[in-house]
Amino acid sequence: MKTELSIDRITEDKLYDLAELFKVFGDSTRMRILFHLFETPEVNVGDLAEALSMTVSAISHQLKILKQWKLVRSRRNGKQIYYSLADEHVRLIIEMAMEHIGED
């Protein structure tokens, strides 16, 4: 389903939500997490913290935000919770942004 990009067709609430979504992408820690999830499709908080040289608490905080915005999803296996990208849209948004800034 494609959304028509016309200012006349979008509500103030949708514009606000869009701006807030881009704020989520505006944090380098969250971007590091998302990039790690590109390469490791599913990972628990401890392994992610170790891979990014951060504390479990810091990673958990950022994952909560990413999950609230439906950019990552979680799956419980016993006491462990595993995180992955929510869907292909997340990868596409970042790939398009990278193309826009001219990076590979």
Backbone as CSV, one residue per row, in Angstrom:
resi,resn,N_x,N_y,N_z,CA_x,CA_y,CA_z,C_x,C_y,C_z
1,MET,0.846,-1.178,0.000,0.000,0.000,0.000,0.887,1.234,0.000
2,LYS,0.767,2.041,-1.030,1.580,3.225,-1.158,0.799,4.444,-0.669
3,THR,1.453,5.286,0.127,0.840,6.497,0.629,1.171,7.628,-0.324
4,GLU,0.146,8.383,-0.701,0.385,9.525,-1.570,1.035,10.634,-0.759
5,LEU,2.139,11.156,-1.257,2.871,12.190,-0.545,2.380,13.560,-0.974
6,SER,1.352,14.018,-0.316,0.791,15.334,-0.575,0.464,15.981,0.756
7,ILE,0.948,17.173,0.964,0.718,17.863,2.231,-0.774,18.068,2.476
8,ASP,-1.544,18.136,1.402,-2.990,18.307,1.550,-3.672,17.055,2.087
9,ARG,-3.022,15.909,1.967,-3.628,14.635,2.363,-3.105,14.093,3.694
10,ILE,-2.223,14.826,4.339,-1.657,14.312,5.577,-2.067,15.205,6.755
11,THR,-2.419,14.549,7.842,-2.871,15.289,9.025,-1.672,15.766,9.839
12,GLU,-1.926,16.723,10.699,-0.879,17.211,11.600,-0.359,16.083,12.489
13,ASP,-1.258,15.198,12.910,-0.846,14.074,13.747,0.136,13.165,13.001
14,LYS,-0.131,12.910,11.726,0.773,12.068,10.933,2.120,12.760,10.717
15,LEU,2.103,14.070,10.495,3.354,14.804,10.353,4.167,14.741,11.637
16,TYR,3.503,14.866,12.756,4.171,14.775,14.050,4.789,13.388,14.229
17,ASP,3.998,12.336,13.934,4.501,10.964,14.067,5.706,10.719,13.163
18,LEU,5.654,11.251,11.966,6.764,11.090,11.027,8.026,11.765,11.563
19,ALA,7.871,12.975,12.088,9.013,13.681,12.667,9.578,12.915,13.862
20,GLU,8.712,12.358,14.686,9.159,11.575,15.844,9.894,10.313,15.406
21,LEU,9.417,9.655,14.349,10.094,8.471,13.836,11.512,8.813,13.388
22,PHE,11.667,9.932,12.694,13.001,10.315,12.255,13.904,10.673,13.434
23,LYS,13.337,11.144,14.532,14.130,11.372,15.745,14.679,10.052,16.275
24,VAL,13.889,8.995,16.176,14.350,7.675,16.622,15.563,7.253,15.804
25,PHE,15.518,7.490,14.508,16.647,7.162,13.636,17.827,8.119,13.860
26,GLY,17.585,9.233,14.532,18.605,10.253,14.734,19.577,9.973,15.872
27,ASP,19.505,8.821,16.482,20.389,8.479,17.593,21.408,7.447,17.116
28,SER,22.700,7.752,17.277,23.731,6.854,16.739,23.755,5.500,17.451
29,THR,23.405,5.454,18.719,23.359,4.161,19.414,22.272,3.281,18.824
30,ARG,21.114,3.851,18.590,20.034,3.059,17.995,20.406,2.611,16.590
31,MET,21.111,3.472,15.844,21.543,3.080,14.500,22.549,1.930,14.580
32,ARG,23.445,1.963,15.563,24.401,0.863,15.733,23.659,-0.446,16.007
33,ILE,22.632,-0.373,16.836,21.835,-1.566,17.137,21.180,-2.085,15.866
34,LEU,20.557,-1.196,15.104,19.885,-1.617,13.874,20.872,-2.227,12.885
35,PHE,22.038,-1.610,12.723,23.045,-2.167,11.815,23.510,-3.537,12.287
36,HIS,23.654,-3.700,13.594,24.047,-5.014,14.111,22.973,-6.052,13.779
37,LEU,21.712,-5.653,13.871,20.617,-6.572,13.561,20.526,-6.878,12.068
38,PHE,21.112,-6.040,11.216,21.197,-6.377,9.789,22.069,-7.614,9.626
39,GLU,23.168,-7.651,10.377,24.161,-8.705,10.228,23.878,-9.929,11.079
40,THR,23.224,-9.728,12.221,22.875,-10.815,13.128,21.367,-10.780,13.286
41,PRO,20.656,-11.562,12.516,19.200,-11.449,12.448,18.461,-11.561,13.784
42,GLU,19.066,-12.220,14.773,18.400,-12.349,16.059,19.469,-12.400,17.145
43,VAL,19.311,-11.580,18.180,20.338,-11.499,19.215,19.691,-11.127,20.547
44,ASN,20.279,-11.629,21.643,19.760,-11.239,22.957,20.503,-9.997,23.443
45,VAL,19.986,-9.376,24.495,20.518,-8.107,24.982,21.978,-8.240,25.418
46,GLY,22.309,-9.313,26.117,23.678,-9.490,26.588,24.676,-9.572,25.457
47,ASP,24.357,-10.363,24.451,25.255,-10.497,23.299,25.363,-9.187,22.525
48,LEU,24.249,-8.472,22.415,24.253,-7.189,21.724,25.101,-6.171,22.485
49,ALA,24.949,-6.136,23.805,25.745,-5.226,24.638,27.233,-5.527,24.479
50,GLU,27.576,-6.795,24.485,28.982,-7.191,24.334,29.506,-6.796,22.956
51,ALA,28.736,-7.056,21.924,29.167,-6.753,20.558,29.373,-5.253,20.347
52,LEU,28.562,-4.441,21.022,28.646,-2.990,20.848,29.443,-2.304,21.953
53,SER,30.021,-3.096,22.861,30.793,-2.564,23.989,30.002,-1.539,24.799
54,MET,28.794,-1.939,25.150,27.912,-1.079,25.937,27.332,-1.885,27.091
55,THR,26.684,-1.201,28.009,26.062,-1.898,29.127,24.721,-2.482,28.700
56,VAL,24.326,-3.531,29.389,23.025,-4.150,29.128,21.921,-3.123,29.356
57,SER,22.066,-2.315,30.392,21.069,-1.291,30.700,20.898,-0.297,29.548
58,ALA,22.015,0.170,28.995,21.953,1.133,27.889,21.300,0.516,26.652
59,ILE,21.667,-0.724,26.352,21.086,-1.416,25.205,19.587,-1.641,25.420
60,SER,19.219,-2.081,26.616,17.809,-2.334,26.924,16.970,-1.081,26.745
61,HIS,17.500,0.044,27.193,16.781,1.319,27.055,16.528,1.642,25.579
62,GLN,17.554,1.485,24.759,17.409,1.788,23.332,16.498,0.786,22.630
63,LEU,16.576,-0.482,23.011,15.697,-1.497,22.414,14.238,-1.205,22.744
64,LYS,13.979,-0.710,23.944,12.609,-0.359,24.321,12.053,0.707,23.388
65,ILE,12.850,1.709,23.084,12.416,2.767,22.161,12.207,2.200,20.763
66,LEU,13.155,1.401,20.294,13.026,0.805,18.961,11.792,-0.092,18.865
67,LYS,11.494,-0.788,19.935,10.324,-1.661,19.946,9.026,-0.843,19.972
68,GLN,9.019,0.241,20.735,7.838,1.108,20.782,7.499,1.648,19.397
69,TRP,8.513,1.915,18.611,8.313,2.454,17.271,8.218,1.357,16.207
70,LYS,8.116,0.111,16.661,7.936,-1.040,15.774,9.061,-1.200,14.764
71,LEU,10.286,-0.875,15.212,11.459,-1.052,14.372,12.159,-2.369,14.673
72,VAL,11.978,-2.880,15.891,12.461,-4.204,16.257,11.319,-4.978,16.904
73,ARG,11.471,-6.282,16.896,10.501,-7.144,17.581,11.278,-8.072,18.495
74,SER,10.554,-8.667,19.420,11.219,-9.557,20.367,10.519,-10.902,20.411
75,ARG,11.306,-11.895,20.844,10.810,-13.257,20.995,11.439,-13.825,22.256
76,ARG,10.607,-14.375,23.120,11.110,-14.968,24.353,11.397,-16.451,24.142
77,ASN,12.547,-16.875,24.686,12.912,-18.287,24.702,13.417,-18.578,26.110
78,GLY,12.544,-19.110,26.947,12.887,-19.307,28.349,13.056,-17.966,29.031
79,LYS,14.223,-17.753,29.627,14.491,-16.478,30.298,15.093,-15.436,29.365
80,GLN,15.502,-15.862,28.188,16.135,-14.953,27.233,15.102,-14.319,26.300
81,ILE,15.350,-13.055,25.952,14.546,-12.362,24.950,15.469,-12.053,23.783
82,TYR,15.041,-12.430,22.606,15.817,-12.215,21.396,15.166,-11.124,20.561
83,TYR,16.004,-10.266,20.004,15.526,-9.131,19.212,15.939,-9.291,17.762
84,SER,15.084,-8.784,16.874,15.361,-8.791,15.442,14.699,-7.568,14.827
85,LEU,15.062,-7.272,13.578,14.388,-6.188,12.874,12.908,-6.534,12.752
86,ALA,12.072,-5.543,12.868,10.629,-5.789,12.833,10.169,-6.282,11.464
87,ASP,10.709,-5.687,10.416,10.346,-6.098,9.064,11.312,-5.473,8.058
88,GLU,11.086,-5.741,6.819,11.979,-5.281,5.760,11.931,-3.759,5.588
89,HIS,10.857,-3.100,6.047,10.769,-1.642,5.931,11.926,-0.954,6.630
90,VAL,12.326,-1.475,7.769,13.410,-0.869,8.546,14.695,-0.870,7.716
91,ARG,14.998,-1.998,7.135,16.195,-2.108,6.287,16.085,-1.151,5.096
92,LEU,14.938,-1.071,4.467,14.753,-0.207,3.300,14.920,1.267,3.644
93,ILE,14.384,1.689,4.778,14.519,3.087,5.200,15.993,3.445,5.337
94,ILE,16.743,2.580,5.999,18.155,2.866,6.230,18.950,2.763,4.940
95,GLU,18.662,1.774,4.108,19.363,1.658,2.828,19.128,2.893,1.964
96,MET,17.897,3.388,1.951,17.593,4.584,1.161,18.312,5.809,1.721
97,ALA,18.378,5.909,3.038,19.085,7.029,3.656,20.572,6.976,3.333
98,MET,21.145,5.774,3.393,22.558,5.617,3.060,22.815,5.997,1.606
99,GLU,21.930,5.590,0.730,22.065,5.947,-0.687,21.977,7.460,-0.846
100,HIS,21.093,8.085,-0.103,20.902,9.528,-0.189,22.163,10.291,0.223
101,ILE,22.836,9.816,1.277,24.047,10.504,1.719,25.290,10.056,0.964
102,GLY,25.116,9.088,0.068,26.210,8.678,-0.802,27.204,7.734,-0.182
103,GLU,26.777,6.977,0.826,27.652,6.004,1.472,27.264,4.609,1.013
104,ASP,28.193,3.685,1.059,27.896,2.285,0.748,27.875,1.488,2.003
